[in-house]
Amino acid sequence: MSSLEAMETVLSHMMDTVATSKEQIFDIGEDSRQEYDSLKKELEIIKAQVIEVIEEGEKAEIRSRRARNRLAEVSKNFEDYADEEVREAYEQANDYQVKLAVMQQEEKQLRQRRDQIERRLLKLQETIERADQLINQINVVINYLTGDLQQVSDMIADAEQMQKFGLQIIQAQEEERKRLSREIHDGPAQMMANVALRSEIVDRVMDKQGVEQARVEIRDLKKMVKDSLAEVRRIIYDLRPMTLDDLGLLPTLVKYLKNVEERSGIHVELTNLGKEIRYPPEMEVAIFRFVQEAVQNAVKHSGADAIRVKLDVKDNLVTAVIKDNGRGFDLDQKKEGSFGLVGMKERINMLDGKISIESSPGKGTLIIVQIPIDSEE
């Protein structure tokens, strides 16, 4: 074994360890975020309970004070009251005193639990922030370590992939044209044909059955036109969401991922960790297409029932993370005809970005991309 091969073997083992650690840190951050959300809800409930107990305690204090005053009066004028009245005054004062003590103890326990939760929330927030920082730092380390020793082999592999990439792009374009043709034919074109047919029916109904029945037909016709318009808008949105130009990256992703969740039945969660700022159009399109490609790959091929998307937007860096809990795949075994990963890498390379893909059979897939932002733009 040559020195270079030995170094690559050591590096490979080290990278596996780092990757495993990063996955564990990611899971810690997710678990902490879920616990944070749960405790946040519990805190709101406890705060409401504290207010309720305080109010009830004040009422109990008033009742207890009145009962004690009554008992003092009975004790002072003992001979003026019957035995039953004396016993009743004593028992009532004692009962109110016990209830007041119980409520005070309950209030104390609720306050203690509230304080515990608030302290725990602070620690969880620190854990979440630290986990996010560590993942970013580990990504930097991974990219640095893999940059030099793997550069030659990556260039060879990329060259072989890119040799097939041009033809595959043409094939993909043809497939996309066929898909659009089918969608337009089966959707808007079919609906508009039905609209034309129903409009003729309206004329006949008007002549034979009168205005009221014609109005029923017209209402159905309006619904068909609205459905057709919605279908056209969906096709246009898939080609290029207009909200990307009007509203920006984050609102477009929110709408897109919601549509994916509704269509696929897969739970899709979006977390925004950074700012909501605008970038140059080509930058926003590239980031959106990257997320779209990664999410669509997970929906079509992973068998996942949950997909998590994180977006961390800063002034000089955008980090996007897509993670699914699907079947995963072997990164060393490239399927024939599959170039989704190659396309994503090429798209990111054009923006001088970095992409990290981690997956193994049975363990889902984690994709992280970082794109630097030129502050002069």
C-alpha positions as CSV (number, residue, x, y, z in Angstrom):
1,M,0.0,0.0,0.0
2,S,1.4,3.4,-1.0
3,S,1.7,6.3,1.3
4,L,-1.1,8.1,-0.5
5,E,-3.4,5.1,-0.3
6,A,-2.6,4.7,3.4
7,M,-3.4,8.4,3.9
8,E,-6.7,8.0,2.0
9,T,-7.6,5.0,4.2
10,V,-6.9,6.9,7.4
11,L,-8.9,9.9,6.0
12,S,-11.8,7.6,5.0
13,H,-12.0,6.2,8.6
14,M,-11.8,9.7,10.1
15,M,-14.4,11.0,7.7
16,D,-16.8,8.2,8.7
17,T,-16.3,9.0,12.4
18,V,-16.9,12.7,11.7
19,A,-20.0,12.0,9.6
20,T,-21.4,9.8,12.4
21,S,-20.7,12.5,15.0
22,K,-22.4,15.1,12.8
23,E,-25.5,12.9,12.5
24,Q,-25.6,12.4,16.2
25,I,-25.3,16.2,16.7
26,F,-28.1,16.7,14.2
27,D,-30.3,14.3,16.1
28,I,-29.5,16.0,19.4
29,G,-30.4,19.3,18.0
30,E,-33.7,17.9,16.6
31,D,-34.6,16.2,19.9
32,S,-33.8,19.4,21.8
33,R,-36.0,21.4,19.5
34,Q,-38.9,19.0,20.0
35,E,-38.4,19.1,23.8
36,Y,-38.2,22.9,23.6
37,D,-41.5,23.1,21.8
38,S,-43.2,20.7,24.2
39,L,-41.9,22.5,27.3
40,K,-43.0,25.9,25.7
41,K,-46.5,24.6,25.5
42,E,-46.4,23.2,29.1
43,L,-45.0,26.6,30.3
44,E,-48.0,28.4,28.9
45,I,-50.4,26.0,30.6
46,I,-48.6,26.3,33.9
47,K,-48.6,30.1,33.7
48,A,-52.4,30.0,33.2
49,Q,-52.7,27.6,36.1
50,V,-50.6,29.9,38.4
51,I,-52.9,32.8,37.7
52,E,-56.0,30.6,38.3
53,V,-54.6,29.3,41.6
54,I,-53.7,32.8,42.8
55,E,-57.2,34.0,42.1
56,E,-58.7,31.1,43.8
57,G,-56.3,31.5,46.7
58,E,-57.3,35.1,47.2
59,K,-60.9,34.0,47.3
60,A,-60.0,31.2,49.8
61,E,-58.1,33.7,52.0
62,I,-61.2,35.9,52.2
63,R,-63.4,33.0,53.1
64,S,-60.9,31.7,55.7
65,R,-60.6,35.2,57.2
66,R,-64.4,35.4,57.5
67,A,-64.6,32.0,59.0
68,R,-61.9,32.9,61.6
69,N,-63.8,36.0,62.5
70,R,-66.9,34.0,62.9
71,L,-65.1,31.5,65.1
72,A,-63.7,34.3,67.2
73,E,-67.1,35.8,67.7
74,V,-68.6,32.4,68.7
75,S,-65.7,31.7,71.1
76,K,-66.1,35.2,72.7
77,N,-69.9,34.8,73.2
78,F,-69.8,31.0,73.7
79,E,-72.9,31.0,76.0
80,D,-75.0,32.8,73.3
81,Y,-74.6,30.0,70.7
82,A,-75.8,26.4,70.6
83,D,-73.3,23.5,70.5
84,E,-74.1,22.8,66.9
85,E,-73.3,26.4,65.9
86,V,-70.1,26.3,67.8
87,R,-69.0,23.0,66.2
88,E,-70.0,24.3,62.7
89,A,-68.0,27.5,63.1
90,Y,-65.0,25.6,64.2
91,E,-65.2,23.0,61.4
92,Q,-65.8,25.7,58.8
93,A,-62.8,27.7,59.9
94,N,-60.7,24.6,60.0
95,D,-61.9,23.5,56.5
96,Y,-61.1,26.9,55.0
97,Q,-57.7,26.9,56.6
98,V,-56.9,23.5,55.2
99,K,-58.1,24.4,51.7
100,L,-56.0,27.6,51.8
101,A,-52.9,25.7,52.9
102,V,-53.5,23.2,50.0
103,M,-53.9,26.0,47.4
104,Q,-50.8,27.8,48.7
105,Q,-48.8,24.5,48.4
106,E,-50.2,24.0,44.9
107,E,-49.2,27.5,43.9
108,K,-45.7,26.9,45.3
109,Q,-45.3,23.7,43.3
110,L,-46.6,25.4,40.1
111,R,-44.1,28.3,40.6
112,Q,-41.3,25.8,41.1
113,R,-42.2,23.9,38.0
114,R,-42.5,27.1,36.0
115,D,-39.0,28.1,37.1
116,Q,-37.6,24.7,36.3
117,I,-39.1,24.8,32.8
118,E,-37.8,28.3,32.2
119,R,-34.3,27.2,33.2
120,R,-34.6,24.1,31.0
121,L,-35.7,26.2,28.1
122,L,-32.6,28.4,28.4
123,K,-30.4,25.3,28.4
124,L,-32.2,23.8,25.4
125,Q,-31.9,27.0,23.5
126,E,-28.2,27.0,24.1
127,T,-28.0,23.3,23.0
128,I,-29.9,24.0,19.8
129,E,-27.8,26.9,18.9
130,R,-24.6,25.0,19.8
131,A,-25.7,22.0,17.7
132,D,-26.3,24.2,14.7
133,Q,-22.9,25.9,15.1
134,L,-21.2,22.5,15.4
135,I,-22.8,21.1,12.3
136,N,-21.7,24.2,10.3
137,Q,-18.2,23.9,11.7
138,I,-18.0,20.1,11.0
139,N,-19.1,20.8,7.4
140,V,-16.2,23.2,7.1
141,V,-13.8,20.6,8.5
142,I,-15.2,17.9,6.1
143,N,-14.9,20.1,3.1
144,Y,-11.4,21.1,4.1
145,L,-10.2,17.5,4.7
146,T,-11.8,16.1,1.5
147,G,-10.7,19.0,-0.6
148,D,-7.0,18.1,-1.3
149,L,-6.6,14.3,-1.2
150,Q,-9.9,13.6,-3.0
151,Q,-9.6,16.3,-5.5
152,V,-7.9,14.2,-8.2
153,S,-10.3,11.2,-7.9
154,D,-13.3,13.6,-7.8
155,M,-12.1,15.3,-11.0
156,I,-11.9,11.9,-12.7
157,A,-15.2,10.8,-11.5
158,D,-16.8,14.1,-12.4
159,A,-15.3,14.0,-15.8
160,E,-16.8,10.6,-16.4
161,Q,-20.2,11.7,-15.1
162,M,-20.1,14.9,-17.1
163,Q,-19.4,12.9,-20.3
164,K,-22.9,11.4,-19.9
165,F,-24.4,14.5,-18.5
166,G,-25.0,16.4,-21.7
167,L,-27.0,13.5,-23.3
168,Q,-28.9,13.0,-20.0
169,I,-29.9,16.7,-19.9
170,I,-31.3,16.4,-23.5
171,Q,-33.2,13.3,-22.5
172,A,-34.5,15.0,-19.4
173,Q,-35.6,18.0,-21.4
174,E,-37.5,15.6,-23.8
175,E,-39.1,13.8,-20.8
176,E,-40.1,17.2,-19.3
177,R,-41.7,18.2,-22.6
178,K,-43.6,14.9,-22.8
179,R,-44.7,15.4,-19.2
180,L,-45.9,18.9,-19.8
181,S,-47.6,17.8,-23.0
182,R,-49.5,15.1,-21.1
183,E,-50.4,17.4,-18.3
184,I,-51.8,20.1,-20.7
185,H,-53.6,17.5,-22.8
186,D,-55.1,15.7,-19.8
187,G,-55.7,18.8,-17.8
188,P,-56.4,22.3,-19.2
189,A,-56.9,21.1,-22.8
190,Q,-59.5,18.5,-21.8
191,M,-61.2,20.9,-19.5
192,M,-61.5,23.6,-22.2
193,A,-62.9,21.0,-24.6
194,N,-65.5,20.2,-21.9
195,V,-66.2,23.9,-21.5
196,A,-66.9,24.3,-25.2
197,L,-69.2,21.2,-25.1
198,R,-71.0,22.5,-21.9
199,S,-71.5,25.9,-23.5
200,E,-73.5,24.2,-26.3
201,I,-75.5,22.3,-23.7
202,V,-76.4,25.6,-22.0
203,D,-77.8,26.9,-25.3
204,R,-80.0,23.8,-25.7
205,V,-81.1,23.8,-22.0
206,M,-82.0,27.5,-22.4
207,D,-84.3,26.6,-25.3
208,K,-85.8,23.5,-23.9
209,Q,-85.9,23.8,-20.1
210,G,-85.8,27.5,-19.5
211,V,-83.6,30.0,-17.7
212,E,-83.3,28.4,-14.3
213,Q,-82.0,25.1,-15.5
214,A,-79.6,27.1,-17.8
215,R,-78.3,28.9,-14.7
216,V,-77.5,25.5,-13.1
217,E,-75.5,24.6,-16.2
218,I,-73.7,27.9,-16.1
219,R,-72.7,27.5,-12.5
220,D,-71.2,24.1,-13.4
221,L,-69.5,25.7,-16.4
222,K,-68.0,28.4,-14.1
223,K,-66.6,25.7,-11.8
224,M,-65.0,23.9,-14.8
225,V,-63.3,27.2,-15.9
226,K,-62.0,27.9,-12.4
227,D,-60.7,24.3,-12.1
228,S,-59.0,24.7,-15.5
229,L,-57.5,28.0,-14.5
230,A,-56.2,26.4,-11.2
231,E,-54.6,23.6,-13.2
232,V,-52.9,26.1,-15.6
233,R,-51.5,28.0,-12.6
234,R,-50.2,24.8,-11.1
235,I,-48.3,23.9,-14.3
236,I,-46.9,27.5,-14.5
237,Y,-45.9,27.3,-10.9
238,D,-44.0,24.1,-11.4
239,L,-42.2,25.7,-14.3
240,R,-41.2,28.8,-12.4
241,P,-43.1,30.1,-9.3
242,M,-44.0,33.7,-9.8
243,T,-43.8,34.2,-6.0
244,L,-40.1,33.8,-6.3
245,D,-39.8,37.1,-8.1
246,D,-42.5,38.9,-6.1
247,L,-42.1,37.6,-2.6
248,G,-38.7,36.0,-2.5
249,L,-37.1,32.6,-1.6
250,L,-38.6,31.8,1.9
251,P,-42.3,32.5,1.1
252,T,-42.0,30.5,-2.2
253,L,-40.4,27.5,-0.3
254,V,-43.2,27.6,2.3
255,K,-45.9,27.5,-0.4
256,Y,-44.0,24.8,-2.5
257,L,-43.4,22.5,0.5
258,K,-47.0,22.8,1.6
259,N,-48.1,21.8,-1.9
260,V,-45.7,18.8,-1.8
261,E,-47.1,17.7,1.6
262,E,-50.7,17.9,0.3
263,R,-50.0,16.0,-2.9
264,S,-47.7,13.3,-1.5
265,G,-49.1,12.8,2.1
266,I,-45.5,13.0,3.4
267,H,-44.9,15.3,6.4
268,V,-42.7,18.1,5.2
269,E,-41.3,20.5,7.8
270,L,-39.5,23.8,7.1
271,T,-37.4,25.5,9.6
272,N,-36.0,29.0,9.0
273,L,-33.0,29.8,11.2
274,G,-31.8,33.0,9.6
275,K,-33.0,36.3,8.1
276,E,-35.6,36.8,5.5
277,I,-33.7,38.8,2.9
278,R,-33.6,39.1,-0.9
279,Y,-30.8,37.9,-3.1
280,P,-30.1,38.3,-6.8
281,P,-32.7,36.5,-8.9
282,E,-30.3,33.8,-10.2
283,M,-29.2,33.1,-6.7
284,E,-32.8,32.6,-5.4
285,V,-33.7,30.4,-8.4
286,A,-30.7,28.2,-7.9
287,I,-31.4,27.7,-4.2
288,F,-35.1,27.0,-4.8
289,R,-34.3,24.5,-7.6
290,F,-31.8,22.8,-5.4
291,V,-34.3,22.3,-2.6
292,Q,-37.0,21.3,-5.1
293,E,-34.7,18.7,-6.7
294,A,-33.7,17.3,-3.3
295,V,-37.2,17.2,-2.0
296,Q,-38.6,15.6,-5.2
297,N,-35.8,12.9,-5.1
298,A,-36.9,12.1,-1.5
299,V,-40.6,12.0,-2.4
300,K,-40.0,9.8,-5.5
301,H,-37.3,7.4,-4.4
302,S,-36.7,7.4,-0.6
303,G,-39.9,5.9,0.7
304,A,-39.8,8.4,3.5
305,D,-42.8,9.6,5.6
306,A,-41.0,12.7,6.9
307,I,-38.8,15.3,5.2
308,R,-37.1,18.1,7.1
309,V,-35.9,21.3,5.3
310,K,-33.8,23.8,7.1
311,L,-32.7,27.2,5.7
312,D,-30.1,29.4,7.4
313,V,-29.9,32.7,5.6
314,K,-27.1,35.1,6.5
315,D,-25.8,38.2,4.9
316,N,-22.8,36.4,3.3
317,L,-23.9,32.7,3.4
318,V,-26.9,30.5,2.7
319,T,-27.1,27.0,4.2
320,A,-29.8,24.6,3.2
321,V,-30.3,21.2,4.8
322,I,-32.6,18.5,3.5
323,K,-33.0,15.3,5.5
324,D,-35.4,12.4,5.1
325,N,-36.0,9.2,7.0
326,G,-36.3,7.0,4.0
327,R,-34.5,3.9,2.8
328,G,-31.3,5.7,1.9
329,F,-28.8,4.5,-0.7
330,D,-25.1,3.5,-1.2
331,L,-23.2,6.6,-2.4
332,D,-20.6,4.3,-4.0
333,Q,-23.2,2.6,-6.2
334,K,-24.4,5.0,-8.8
335,K,-27.5,3.9,-10.6
336,E,-27.5,4.0,-14.4
337,G,-29.5,6.9,-15.8
338,S,-29.7,8.7,-12.5
339,F,-28.1,12.1,-12.6
340,G,-30.1,14.1,-10.0
341,L,-27.1,14.3,-7.7
342,V,-24.8,15.3,-10.5
343,G,-27.2,18.0,-11.6
344,M,-27.4,19.4,-8.0
345,K,-23.6,19.4,-7.7
346,E,-23.2,21.2,-11.0
347,R,-25.8,23.8,-10.1
348,I,-24.0,24.4,-6.8
349,N,-20.6,24.5,-8.4
350,M,-21.7,27.3,-10.7
351,L,-22.4,29.4,-7.6
352,D,-19.0,28.5,-6.0
353,G,-21.0,26.6,-3.3
354,K,-20.3,23.4,-1.4
355,I,-22.5,20.4,-1.2
356,S,-22.4,17.4,1.2
357,I,-24.5,14.3,0.7
358,E,-24.6,11.6,3.3
359,S,-26.7,8.4,3.0
360,S,-26.5,4.7,3.6
361,P,-29.1,1.9,3.2
362,G,-31.8,2.1,5.8
363,K,-30.6,5.4,7.3
364,G,-32.2,8.0,5.2
365,T,-30.4,10.8,3.4
366,L,-28.9,14.1,4.5
367,I,-28.0,16.8,2.0
368,I,-26.3,20.0,3.1
369,V,-25.4,22.9,0.7
370,Q,-23.6,26.1,1.5
371,I,-23.6,29.0,-1.0
372,P,-21.5,32.1,-0.4
373,I,-23.0,35.5,-1.1
374,D,-21.0,38.2,-2.7
375,S,-21.6,41.3,-0.5
376,E,-20.9,43.6,-3.4
377,E,-23.9,42.2,-5.3
